[in-house]
Amino acid sequence: MVRDMRLWSLPVTTCTLCLSLSLASVARAQSDDDDDPTASPDVQAQVGMGTEKEEDDDSPQDSDSEADVASAPQSDEQAAAPTYGHAWQFGLRSAVSFGYKIMFRYDDSPPCDVGAVDDRSVCGFGTPPALDLALSFALLDSIEPYVWLRFGLADQTQTATAATSLLGAGVRIYTMSDSQLKLFFEPALAVETEERLGNGPVNANYDTDYLVHLHFGLQYDFMKYFGLYGSVGPNVTFVRAIGTELEASIGIQGRAP
């Protein structure tokens, strides 16, 4: 009988062991599921909406940052950069001029060499230096009208003519007008009123003459209110004689305000 009980107890023990192992496996699987839970669709949707909102909020902030950078004020160095345009400034300039003149004489033109027998129809000579003064007002950076006076520093002895006396008006037209170094073109007209010297021939024509002035020049502005310039070009007169003069000038200009 004892032997029969042992024979029955062996299968029971084996079944009990298998059941225990199965229960242990189930318990372990449930524990793993609890450690890594899966959220419900509603919860996932809410979480997803929150993420999208945060991402959407980031985009306008980035745009605002770019706009702030684009609208940021210029640096102090850029704001303080000097300008050299002359617009709405008064200008006063002074120059010394000198040149070489060729005369195509009429029958009653002043002589080319007073005191000598002179029947030449064409002659040339150096002109005495003269002082120019001009007052200007710039309507634009590139356009600067002016009135002009010239005072000769010596008599013109070759033609027995007193020191040059001119009154005229003109305009300077600048290129690169807002830069420190400028090119300019300067047309002008003037009235020439100097008279005959005492040793000049009385039958020569010393009437009022008219002068056409056309210069090309270069100006360097050291600052907005002060510059140095030089120019060269022809002057032409036609009443006393047809006179063509190649002239050079060098001068300074001050401006305000």
Secondary structure, DSSP 8 states (H G I E B T S, - for coil): -HHHHHHHHHHHHHHHHHHHHHHHHHHHHHHHHHHS----HHHHHHHHHHHHHHHHHHHHHHHHHHHHHHT----HHHHT------TT-EEEEEEEEEEEEEEEE-TTS--SSTTS----SEEEEEEEEEEEEEEEE-SSSSEEEEEEEEEESS-BGGGTB-S-EEEEEEEEEEESTTSSEEEEEEEEEEEE---B-TTS-TTS----EEEEEEEEEEEEEEETTEEEEEEEEEEEE-SSEEEEEEEEEEEEEEEE-
